[in-house]
Amino acid sequence: MPVAGVDYPRTHQQLLGWFADEDACLEYLARLRWPDGFRCPACGGDVAWRTARRALWMCAACGRQTSVTAGTIFHRSHTPLTTWFAAIWFVCASKNGVSATTLQQVLGFGSYETAWAWLHKLRRVMVRPERDLLSGVVELDETLVGGRAKPASSVVITKVPVMVAVETPPGHQLGRIRLARADARNSGQIIDFAHQVIAPGTLIRTDGARNLRQLAEQGYAHEYKVMLTSPDPAHEYLPGVHLVASLLKRWVAGTLHHGISRRQLDYYLDEFTFRFNRRTARSRGLLFYRLLQQAVTTDPHPLTTLIGGTDQPNP
Ligand SMILES: [Zn+2]
């Protein structure tokens, strides 16, 4: 278990002290990327020198140069790593999440678009480790999010259906969650969503919607209850989904005062998932550590693939 003050900064003050320059950031990324020490991808050698271009580690055995940021969101970024680290700290330390406008102001970015692109890069980092499938007993339902924004073109003015899957292990604590936006209410997408996020053999609980009954023929154990009234979602039969849905709605309402586009909603669903699944982490610094750890194993996403890209199914 990583330790505060040793593996990650305990406070913002400590953050500033640890990561005063690019070199300190690079050393830290190297430590996260190679936790057992440098390993040359070409020859397996474990001794390396830092080159004059400080982001490169040169293998002492074969001379191959490896960049600590290659294949990560930091690669070829023109922004100093110190700024990246500050942004990640800020996102993790803020309990209610960060809007692009706030990030732009706090970090002094020239444009809203830059801040927005950053948030979406971080989103890719947040969802990456979320590929493990939910298992055990999972509640599955759809809820409606948003619906209070200004009537501007790209802004959500109708409520958006969001699919929710929650692990409900024995005991009081909920397990992990997965969220995804659906194109329409009660579409068949929830079946695809189930296959994307829930392991075969899992017991899935749902309401009595007819289209969900096919889950029983598709490798899942399926329990459902037909609701005579139609609460959203069913409080008693699906308490886990109900709790997550109400937390999500409150969080979205508190974070997004100016309304959100559907694509921005995707970012916020992933951020909510990241935060929820690590909600027991005692320290905000630990979130910072986890996010950076995930960042050094993620792929770079240029802005061109971000725009429009989030409307594609996201495995
Ligand atoms: Zn080598």
Boltz pocket constraint, residues with backbone or C-beta under 6 A from the ligand:
constraints:
  - pocket:
      binder: B
      contacts: [[A, 40], [A, 41], [A, 42], [A, 43], [A, 44], [A, 45], [A, 59], [A, 60], [A, 61], [A, 62], [A, 63], [A, 64]]
      max_distance: 6.0
